[in-house]
Amino acid sequence: MPVYQFSLLIQSAGTFFLFVLFLLLYQKIRRRAFLDWIASWAFLLISLCIQLVLAKMPQGQRPFLFLLNVAQLAHAVFLLRGVRRLRDERAGSGPLELLWIVPVIAIAWLTSVEAAVPGGVAEPGRAAMALVLAAVYATAAVAFTITQGSAAGRVLLSSSLLLWGVSQVVTASAYPRGGPATWPEPLQYTNFAAIFFEMMIAVGIIILLFEVSQRQLVAEMRKLQDSEQQLKEMGVRDPLTGLYNRHHFNDVIRRELANVSRYGISLSVLLVDVDRFKQINDIKGHAVGDEVLVFVANYLTGSVRESDFVFRWGGDEFLILLPRTDEGSAAQKAEELGTKTPIFQGTGDLPVALSVGWATHRMDAEFPMTLSQADARMYEMKVRNKKEREEREKASP
């Protein structure tokens, strides 16, 4: 068997092995770019098989040469499309993508014309195809250079494709001298170099795709963790106001009471009630009532420290836990919240007002007693606010 045919046979066998390997890996790494490269190697394998057939046939076999050119051009198209999809996974694949068939068939036909002329030769067309492949490999090499991903994978891909392109240029320069059988012996070993480049490219592709898959896995794990955190938040948050709910209060108070017992730190609590909330609901409607609750929730959250806890206690009541806050500070904060409530435009002649009660927990007392004390002060303030409103209404003309 001539050296060229033997090297071509070896390259065909190696390409078949890589094609099967790609198919197996695709079961684990399902990327659109990888699918394009599998198609590219399939057409490369077809082109090598056609070359094996042509090596044993006389000149001027245009149909086989045309099929060879189509296979090589399809190999080039899918190689570049895979690079494009690696850089942008969202790259389209609509009907317009099939237009590549038109130039492929046209170029394949034109480069096989001379072989059909009586006495014509196929070498000029083969040389042109080798230069086209060289340009494609060089383009892919540059594209991989500027693609994000593993440096090792990009270096392997870029250098291998560039060297493969150089070997195609050398092959193109040899065709004017005659067919491969007439080449100098060193040139007949180019297929051995080609299979080496293919293997290096395969390693680079696997490295790049593995890293891409790892990044995708990390992103999916992060999304899963975020979703889990959101579910936890939904379980401890009031859906209307976004404040912590009463269920979460039970968890927080156990921790804070343990800190009081262990470190002797102070813990105060505020109970907040929206005055005349039932009247607002009845006159202005439940939608406005909900807006009032959200307004009050935002006001309370913005008026306390980040270390404090604001809960929706139920209905129109809110509870605020103030860790490391003594009696004087708690009383001052309650007075501040009750007297500096911003104006809410949506209620018109029913201004939003708050009654706030406070209490500081003592180590020798039960926490329900502390809550009762805060509730009693809140009720006192509510009664006082009602009397003040009635006096203002009587005084107004």
C-alpha positions, -999 to +999 in steps of 0.1 A: +000+000+000+014+034-009+025+056+019-001+083+012-030+057+013-017+041+044-015+075+062-049+083+049-062+050+063-047+058+097-062+092+098-096+077+089-094+052+117-083+079+142-111+102+131-137+074+134-124+068+170-127+105+178-162+106+163-173+077+185-157+093+215-176+125+209-209+106+206-202+089+239-192+122+256-223+140+243-244+118+266-227+136+295-220+170+280-251+181+261-241+213+245-252+227+212-216+236+203-206+200+209-233+187+186-220+209+158-185+196+163-198+160+162-214+168+129-182+185+117-162+153+125-188+132+108-183+151+076-146+150+080-148+112+083-169+110+052-144+132+033-116+109+044-135+078+032-141+095-002-104+103-004-097+066+001-120+057-027-105+084-050-070+072-043-078+040-061-097+055-090-086+072-122-087+110-126-118+128-137-143+112-113-163+144-108-192+130-088-168+117-061-148+149-061-180+169-058-191+148-028-156+152-013-158+190-016-193+191-001-181+169+029-151+191+035-170+223+033-197+210+056-169+200+080-157+236+079-192+251+084-201+230+114-166+236+129-172+274+128-208+272+139-197+252+169-172+279+178-200+305+175-223+286+197-196+280+223-193+318+226-230+324+225-252+295+235-283+315+224-271+317+188-301+310+165-308+278+146-338+288+125-345+281+089-321+308+077-293+288+092-298+262+064-288+288+038-252+277+043-261+247+020-263+270-010-227+284-010-214+249+000-229+233-031-219+262-053-182+261-042-181+223-043-195+224-079-171+250-091-140+233-076-149+201-093-156+215-127-121+210-142-121+173-133-151+168-156-134+182-187-119+154-209-082+152-199-089+176-170-073+171-136-087+175-101-056+189-085-064+227-089-098+221-072-082+201-045-057+228-039-084+254-037-103+233-011-071+229+009-067+267+011-104+271+021-098+246+050-066+264+059-085+297+062-113+280+082-088+265+107-070+298+111-103+316+117-113+290+143-078+293+160-083+330+164-118+326+176-107+301+203-080+325+214-105+352+223-131+328+237-135+326+275-126+294+292-097+272+302-063+286+291-050+251+286-079+242+264-077+274+243-040+270+238-044+234+226-072+243+203-057+274+188-022+260+183-035+227+169-059+244+145-033+268+134-008+240+127-035+221+109-041+251+087-004+254+079-004+217+069-033+225+045-013+254+030+016+230+024-008+205+009-023+231-014+012+241-026+020+205-035-011+198-056+001+217-087+029+191-090+004+163-093-017+140-072-007+128-037+010+097-052+035+119-069+044+140-039+077+138-021+076+111+006+076+135+035+045+152+022+027+119+020+029+117+058+007+148+063-022+127+073-002+114+103+002+150+113-035+157+107-046+129+131-022+142+157-038+177+153-073+162+155-064+144+188-051+176+203-082+195+192-104+168+207-085+172+241-089+209+239-127+207+231-132+183+260-114+206+284-134+236+273-167+219+274-160+203+307-152+237+322-184+252+306-204+223+321-188+229+355-197+266+353-232+258+343-235+233+372-222+259+397-247+284+383-276+259+387-265+250+422-265+287+431-300+291+416-311+261+436-296+276+468-313+309+460-346+292+455-343+273+487-335+306+505-365+322+489-387+293+501-373+298+536-380+335+534-416+328+523-420+307+553-410+334+577-423+365+560-457+381+559-468+381+522-484+415+524-459+436+543-427+415+538-421+417+576-413+386+597-444+367+607-455+354+641-441+320+634-406+334+630-410+354+661-410+322+681-376+312+668-361+347+673-374+352+708-360+319+720-325+330+708-328+365+723-341+352+756-311+328+758-288+358+752-305+377+780-300+347+804-264+340+793-250+375+790-273+396+811-281+420+782-313+440+781-342+432+757-371+455+751-403+451+731-426+475+713-462+468+704-476+490+677-513+494+667-528+514+638-555+537+653-590+536+636-578+509+612-613+493+611-628+526+602-602+531+574-611+497+561-648+503+562-648+538+547-618+536+523-619+500+514-596+470+521-572+479+493-564+512+510-562+493+543-536+470+528-517+501+516-517+515+551-503+483+565-475+483+540-469+520+546-466+514+584-444+484+579-420+504+558-420+533+583-413+510+613-385+491+594-369+524+584-371+538+619-352+510+638-317+496+638-306+467+615-301+446+646-338+451+656-366+428+645-400+440+631-429+415+630-464+417+618-481+406+650-516+402+635-542+423+618-532+459+623-507+452+651-469+451+648-442+439+672-406+452+674-379+435+694-351+457+705-320+437+717-296+456+739-321+483+746-328+496+781-361+511+795-352+547+788-343+540+752-373+518+746-397+545+760-380+571+739-383+550+707-420+543+715-427+580+719-408+588+687-427+562+666-460+574+679-455+611+674-435+613+642-457+591+619-454+605+583-485+616+565-502+590+543-521+606+515-544+577+507-567+580+537-578+616+533-595+629+564-586+597+583-548+603+590-527+573+599-518+574+636-500+548+657-503+538+694-471+523+707-465+505+740-432+495+753-417+472+780-383+459+790-379+423+798-366+413+832-346+381+837-369+370+866-401+374+846-418+354+819-418+370+785-457+369+782-457+392+812-434+416+793-458+415+763-488+422+786-470+452+800-462+466+765-499+459+755-512+477+785-491+508+777-501+506+740-538+506+751-532+536+774-517+555+745-546+544+723-571+558+748-551+590+751-549+595+713-587+589+711-594+616+737-571+640+720-589+634+686-623+640+702-611+672+718-598+685+685-630+676+668-651+694+694-628+725+692-629+726+654-658+748+640 
